Amino acid sequence: MKMPVVNQCEAEACVYNRERVCHASAITVGDAPQQAHCDTFFTASAKGGDPSTVGRVGACKVADCRHNSQFECQAPGIEVGYVSDRADCKTYAPV
């Protein structure tokens, strides 16, 4: 299985975000049950990640998403953006 790409990320304050592109090797979605937060999001004074890499979804803990199969994202790609001041997977779709 190929990990879905993070097509766009609006969380510009994130250490892995450069010009709305995620540069983490893999992100995890869902830091709480039934919430599609980007668990990889954090801030720091310096940017991180590999600038030549586009982020992918490594794991998804949101079991009620229609794209989730055995805690793996099956969407062709996702978008991350702010929902209530938190970086969330905007591709989340409840079953």
QUIWOCOR-V836205 format. One record per residue. N is the residue number from 1. RES is the residue in one letter. PSI is psi in radians with two decimals (NA if undefined). NEAR is the number of other ideal C-beta (glycine too) atoms within 8 Angstrom. D_FIRST is the distance of its C-alpha to the first C-alpha in Angstrom with 1 decimal. Layout:
n->{N & N}
res->{RES & RES}
psi->{PSI & PSI}
near->{NEAR & NEAR}
d_first->{D_FIRST & D_FIRST}
This chain:
n->{1 & 2 & 3 & 4 & 5 & 6 & 7 & 8 & 9 & 10 & 11 & 12 & 13 & 14 & 15 & 16 & 17 & 18 & 19 & 20 & 21 & 22 & 23 & 24 & 25 & 26 & 27 & 28 & 29 & 30 & 31 & 32 & 33 & 34 & 35 & 36 & 37 & 38 & 39 & 40 & 41 & 42 & 43 & 44 & 45 & 46 & 47 & 48 & 49 & 50 & 51 & 52 & 53 & 54 & 55 & 56 & 57 & 58 & 59 & 60 & 61 & 62 & 63 & 64 & 65 & 66 & 67 & 68 & 69 & 70 & 71 & 72 & 73 & 74 & 75 & 76 & 77 & 78 & 79 & 80 & 81 & 82 & 83 & 84 & 85 & 86 & 87 & 88 & 89 & 90 & 91 & 92 & 93 & 94 & 95}
res->{M & K & M & P & V & V & N & Q & C & E & A & E & A & C & V & Y & N & R & E & R & V & C & H & A & S & A & I & T & V & G & D & A & P & Q & Q & A & H & C & D & T & F & F & T & A & S & A & K & G & G & D & P & S & T & V & G & R & V & G & A & C & K & V & A & D & C & R & H & N & S & Q & F & E & C & Q & A & P & G & I & E & V & G & Y & V & S & D & R & A & D & C & K & T & Y & A & P & V}
psi->{2.36 & 2.34 & 2.37 & 2.52 & 2.59 & 1.74 & -0.62 & 2.54 & 2.06 & -0.12 & 1.26 & -0.34 & -0.22 & 2.50 & -0.50 & -0.07 & 2.20 & 2.03 & 0.78 & 0.39 & 2.30 & 2.32 & 0.34 & 2.52 & -0.73 & 2.47 & 2.84 & 2.34 & 2.37 & 1.42 & -0.01 & 2.66 & 2.31 & 0.41 & 2.25 & 0.76 & 2.58 & 1.85 & -0.25 & -0.30 & 2.25 & 2.87 & 2.68 & 2.92 & -0.39 & 2.69 & 2.67 & -3.03 & 3.06 & 1.98 & -0.36 & -0.02 & 2.45 & 2.27 & 2.67 & 2.87 & 1.98 & -0.63 & 2.64 & 2.13 & 0.16 & 1.57 & -0.43 & 0.26 & 2.38 & -0.30 & -0.10 & 2.21 & 1.93 & 0.71 & 0.41 & 2.35 & 2.29 & 0.06 & 2.60 & -0.44 & 2.85 & 2.90 & 2.43 & 2.36 & 3.11 & 2.30 & 2.04 & 0.81 & 0.36 & 2.52 & 2.02 & 2.78 & 1.95 & -0.10 & -0.19 & 2.30 & 1.97 & 2.59 & NA}
near->{3 & 3 & 9 & 12 & 10 & 17 & 6 & 9 & 17 & 10 & 12 & 7 & 5 & 14 & 10 & 14 & 14 & 8 & 4 & 7 & 11 & 13 & 14 & 12 & 8 & 11 & 15 & 13 & 16 & 13 & 7 & 6 & 6 & 6 & 9 & 9 & 13 & 14 & 10 & 10 & 9 & 6 & 5 & 7 & 2 & 5 & 9 & 8 & 13 & 6 & 6 & 3 & 9 & 8 & 16 & 11 & 16 & 8 & 10 & 14 & 11 & 13 & 8 & 7 & 14 & 6 & 11 & 13 & 6 & 4 & 8 & 9 & 13 & 7 & 9 & 3 & 9 & 14 & 12 & 16 & 11 & 9 & 6 & 4 & 3 & 7 & 12 & 13 & 15 & 9 & 9 & 11 & 7 & 6 & 5}
d_first->{0.0 & 3.8 & 6.4 & 9.1 & 12.3 & 15.6 & 17.7 & 20.9 & 22.5 & 26.1 & 26.6 & 28.6 & 30.2 & 27.0 & 27.0 & 23.7 & 24.9 & 26.7 & 27.9 & 25.4 & 22.4 & 20.3 & 20.2 & 18.6 & 15.7 & 14.0 & 15.8 & 16.2 & 17.4 & 20.1 & 22.9 & 24.8 & 24.3 & 23.7 & 23.9 & 21.2 & 22.7 & 20.9 & 21.5 & 21.1 & 24.0 & 27.2 & 30.2 & 32.0 & 34.7 & 32.4 & 29.0 & 26.1 & 22.6 & 22.0 & 23.7 & 21.7 & 18.3 & 17.0 & 15.6 & 12.2 & 11.6 & 10.9 & 12.2 & 14.1 & 17.2 & 18.5 & 18.2 & 20.3 & 18.0 & 16.9 & 13.5 & 13.0 & 11.4 & 12.3 & 12.7 & 9.3 & 9.8 & 8.7 & 11.3 & 11.1 & 13.1 & 15.7 & 19.3 & 21.1 & 24.9 & 27.9 & 28.7 & 32.0 & 31.9 & 28.5 & 25.3 & 23.1 & 19.9 & 21.7 & 18.8 & 19.3 & 20.5 & 22.1 & 21.6}
